[in-house]
Amino acid sequence: LSRNIASATGREDYVQVRLEGRADGGLDAVPVFGKSNLIFTLIRADGMLKVPLDAGGLAAGAQVEVVLF
């Protein structure tokens, strides 16, 4: 995960992400945020990740599972 994702504890969130290659051959999940244009964020995203119910967010550098579109 390339940056922190905030989430309220007790709420399960889904965040659209795009995947970017790293120099070491791995992939970074980069959150795709938008204001009110949900279609735009979906077009730019490669998939989504789930912020678990009681996580209170995810920290940059965390290993996450991305569900591809």
C-alpha positions as CSV (number, residue, x, y, z in Angstrom):
1,L,0.0,0.0,0.0
2,S,1.5,3.3,-1.1
3,R,-0.2,5.6,1.4
4,N,-2.3,5.6,4.6
5,I,-6.0,5.0,4.3
6,A,-8.2,6.3,7.1
7,S,-11.4,4.5,8.1
8,A,-13.8,4.7,11.0
9,T,-13.5,1.8,13.4
10,G,-16.6,-0.4,13.2
11,R,-17.1,0.3,9.5
12,E,-16.0,-1.8,6.5
13,D,-14.7,0.3,3.6
14,Y,-13.8,-0.6,0.1
15,V,-11.2,1.6,-1.7
16,Q,-10.5,1.6,-5.4
17,V,-6.8,1.3,-6.2
18,R,-4.5,1.2,-9.2
19,L,-1.4,-1.0,-9.3
20,E,2.0,0.4,-10.0
21,G,5.2,-1.5,-10.5
22,R,8.1,-1.0,-8.0
23,A,11.8,-1.2,-8.8
24,D,12.1,-4.5,-6.9
25,G,9.5,-6.1,-9.2
26,G,6.6,-5.9,-6.6
27,L,3.4,-3.9,-7.0
28,D,2.1,-1.0,-5.0
29,A,-1.6,-0.4,-4.5
30,V,-2.2,3.3,-4.9
31,P,-5.6,4.5,-3.7
32,V,-7.7,6.3,-6.3
33,F,-9.8,9.0,-4.6
34,G,-12.2,11.4,-6.2
35,K,-14.7,13.9,-5.1
36,S,-18.2,13.1,-6.5
37,N,-17.4,11.4,-9.7
38,L,-17.4,7.7,-8.8
39,I,-17.3,6.6,-12.5
40,F,-13.9,8.4,-12.9
41,T,-12.4,6.6,-10.0
42,L,-13.6,3.2,-11.3
43,I,-12.2,3.9,-14.7
44,R,-8.7,4.8,-13.3
45,A,-8.7,1.8,-10.9
46,D,-7.4,-1.7,-11.5
47,G,-9.3,-3.1,-8.5
48,M,-10.3,-2.6,-4.9
49,L,-9.2,-3.5,-1.5
50,K,-11.2,-3.9,1.7
51,V,-10.5,-2.1,4.9
52,P,-11.6,-4.6,7.6
53,L,-14.4,-3.8,10.0
54,D,-12.3,-3.1,13.1
55,A,-9.0,-1.9,11.5
56,G,-9.5,1.8,11.8
57,G,-7.6,2.2,8.6
58,L,-4.5,0.8,6.9
59,A,-0.9,2.1,7.1
60,A,1.3,2.8,4.1
61,G,3.6,-0.2,3.5
62,A,0.9,-2.7,4.6
63,Q,0.6,-5.8,2.5
64,V,-3.0,-5.8,1.1
65,E,-5.1,-8.1,-1.1
66,V,-6.6,-6.4,-4.2
67,V,-9.6,-7.8,-6.0
68,L,-9.0,-7.0,-9.6
69,F,-11.8,-5.7,-11.9
